[in-house]
Amino acid sequence: DDEKRAIQKEADEIFRGFAEIRESDPAAAPAQALVRRWQAHVTAHYYDCGPEILAALGQMYVGDARFAENLDRFGEGTAAFMGRAIAHYCHTLEG
């Protein structure tokens, strides 16, 4: 259905964004902007993605091979970079 395709297209755009900058600093503004965009996407289309849930997702992207493989199809290391960027974002919310 069209709505599902549009949601997936937006998600893929965000993942491509992470892939394009995966060799950069995950704490830098571009990565942090993508984390906020991803959090907003999840909240808008799936469930309330507060900081605790977002942090758990970031860990899952790295710790679960299925998620890592899916994200790394955008570029090797995308999942790990996303995990680091999310961890940094959530850590700054704590302090």
N, C-alpha and C positions, 0 to 999 in steps of 0.2 A: 504494500500500500504506500501511497505517496508520502504520507507523514513519516512513516518508518524510514523510508529512503532519505528523506530530508534530514532526519535526526542523525542517521548514520553518516551522511555526507558531512554534516557539521563536525561530528566526532572525528572523522578521518582528516578533516582540515586541521583540527587541533593536533592530532597525532603527527601529521606531516610537519606542522610547526615545530613540535618538539624535536622531530628527527632532523630538521634543518639546522638546529642550533645545538645538537647533542654533544658537540665538541667544545662548547663554551661553558661558562660558569653557571651552574644551576641556580646560584643566588642572584644573578644579574637580572635587571629589570625585564628583559624580554622573556626569560624563562618564568619569572614570577607572574608576569601578565598572562602567560599561557596557563599556569596553574589556576589563577583566578577564573579564567575563561572556562577551563575544564570543570571546576567546581560549580560554576553557574550552569553549565550544560547539564551536568548530572542532576542538579537540583531542579532545573526546569523540566527535565524529561523523565526522570526516574524516581528520585527520592531526595529528601532533605540531606544534603551533603555537607554537614557541619565539619568542623576541624578534626574531630576524632575519627569520623568516618573517612574523611579525605586522607588522613594519615594512614589508616588501615588499608585503604586502596593503594596508596603509594607502596606500602610494604608488600602487598599482594602482587603488584605488577612485577616486582623483582623476585619474590619468593615462590611464586607459582609458575612453573614452566609454561603452562598453557597461556597465561597472560603475557609473560615475557615473549614467547614466540609470536603471539598475535601482534604485539606492539613493535617487535623488532622487524616485522615485515616492512615497516616504513623506513628501516635503516638499523643495522646492527648497533646495539647500545641504546636504542631509544627507550626501552623499558627502564634500564638502570638510570638513565639521565632523568626520566620522568620521576622515578622514585626519589632521587636526590633533590630534585627541584621541589617536590611536594613536601619532603621532610624539612627542607629549609623554610618553606612557607609556613608550615604548621609550627615549627619551632619559634619563628618570629611572632606568631600569635600568642604563644605561651608567655613570652617575656614582655 
